[in-house]
Amino acid sequence: MANVGQVIQLFYSVGLKQPYVINPDVLTDAHSVSLRYEAQMGDILQFMINFLDSLGLAMMEFIRLFF
């Protein structure tokens, strides 16, 4: 079992291999969650979107601005 913040960290660092920022409220949430993903279940991104939605959370994409 892991908390939501740990699951999100794993998802981004291993699954998507993209930089990420996690809301501090999510990081301090100590509720344990569990999930199981297998490749035949389809797109991992859509799986994570659905998982977070089931918890009342969402992923947001930010646009990088270079000056």
N, C-alpha and C positions, 0 to 999 in steps of 0.2 A: 504494500500500500504506500501511496505517496500523496503529498498535498498537491493542489492544483498548480501552484507555482513550479513545483518540481516537474510535473508532467509537461507544462509548457516549455520549461527550459530544455528538457529532453527532446521534445518535438522539434524545436527550432535548431538546436545544436546538432542533433543526429539525423532527424528526418528531413528537414529543409536545408540545413547548413546555411542559414541566413542570420544576420544580426537581428537582434530583437530588444525590445524594452517591455518590461512587465510592470503594470501598475502596482504601486506599493501596497494597495489594499488587497490585491490578489496574493502578493508575496506573504502577507501576514495572516492570510486565511489558513487556519490549521486543519480544516476538514480533510479527512482522508478520502481519496477517490481511487478507483481502479478502472482500467480499461484494457481492451485487447484489440490489437490491430494486426491483420494479416493482409498481405499484398492482394490476395484474391478478393478482398473486400472493396477494392477500388481505390480511387484517388485519396491519398493520405491527407491532403489539404482539406478536401471536403469532409472527410471523416473527423478531422480536428474541429472544423467549423461547427459541425453538428454536435460534437461532444461538448464544446464550450457553450453552445446555445442551450443545451440541456441543463447547464448549470447557471443560466442567466448571464453568461459572459459573451464577449464577442472579440474577434480579431479586428484590428484596424491597420490599414496600410498608410504609411506616411510618405510624402514625396520629399525626396532629397533636393535641397536647393544649394547650389554652389555659387559663391560670390567671388 
